[in-house]
């Protein structure tokens, strides 16, 4: 049984920042999110657990929004998913696949952008290193 001991090696706040940053970069779908945590020595189920947990937290806090697109080629979402629908969508594993329709992705909210813009200089440095530099 997974005791989630692996979570003690995760900088939760930094990874929240990573996901908000990624949401502002125009992801093609939910399937891209677990790859953000490939730097950790985690199994795929652990990466999915981490992704799901952080994503749910950020969605409920309004730092990111879950958007529905008619296809991967669509530039604009057909709708923003309401909070009461989020769990149903995230709990359906088909919604995480890069094929099929609709496609679900996340986008930054105004609150999420403010959150990133309010990071301390030290937090910004850590985020840059996490995203673009050394571990």
N, C-alpha and C positions, 0 to 999 in steps of 0.2 A: 504494500500500500504506500502511496506517495504521501509522505508526511509534510511536504512543502518546505522541507529544510532548505532547499535551493533558494527560496525567497530571501533568506538572510543575506545573500550575496548580491541582491538587486538594490540599486539606489532608486527607490520608488519615485521620489520627487524628480530626479533627473530624467527618469524614463517617462514620466508624465509630460515633462517639458519636450522631450523628443517627439512624443506622439502629437502634441499640439503643434509643434513645428512642422511635422510631416503632414498634418491636416491642411496646413496653409500652402503646401507644395503641390497640391493637385494630384492626389493619388488616383490610380485607375480603379481601385476597388479594395474591399476589405482584405482580399487575399494577399495584398502587399504588406499589411501591418505586421504579421509575425516575423517577417524578415528583418524588421528593425531591431529585433533582439537576437539575431544570429551571432552576435559577438560574445554572447554568453554560452557556456557549455551546458546547454539545455536540450532536452529531447523536444521533438516537435509538439507533443501534448503539453509539455511545460511552457513552451513558447506561446501556444494557443491559450493556455490558462492565464498567463501573464498579460497577453494582448487583450483577452476578453475582460479581465479584471480592471485593467487600467482604462480601457476604452469605455466600459460601463460607467466607471467613476467620472470620467471626463464628460460623458454625455449627460449624466444626471446633474453635474455641476454647471452645465451650459458652456463649457469651454470649447467644445466641438459639437458639430451637428451631424446627424446621420442623414445622408441624402440618397435619393433613388434616381437612377438614370435609366433611360430606355435602352441604352446600349453603351459599350465601351467607347464608342466614337462620339457620343453625345458630349457637347460642351457645357450644357446647362442641365441642372437636375430637373426632373419632372415634379418632384416634391421634396420637402424636408419632412422627415419622419417625426411624428409627435412622440413625446416621452412615453406615453402609454403603449406605444407599438414597438418600442425599441427592443425589449426582451424577446418578443416573438420573432423578430427579424434576426437578431443575433443568435438565438437558440436554434435556428434552422441552418444546419451546416451547408446546405446548398447555396445559401446567400453569401457564403464566403468564397465560392468558386469564381474564377475569372470568366466563366462561360455562362450562357443562359441569360435570361432577361426576367426581371430587371437586374441591374447591377447596383450594388450598394457601396457607397464610399463615405468618407468623412470630409468635412470641410471645417475650417476655422470659423469661429463666431467672433463678433466684435469683442466679447468678453475674453475669448481666448487670445486674441491679438493683444489686448491690454495686459493680460497675464504675462505674455512673453515680453512685452515692452517694459514691464515693471520689475523684471529680474534684476538682481544686483549685478554689479560688474563681475564679481566672482562666479555667480551662477551663469552668466553669459559666457564667461571663459570656459567653464566646465561643460556647458552645452556645446559650444563650438568644438572643443576637444573631443567630446563624445560623438558628435556628428561627422566631423571632418578630420580628426587627428588620432592621436594615440589613445589607447585605452585609459 
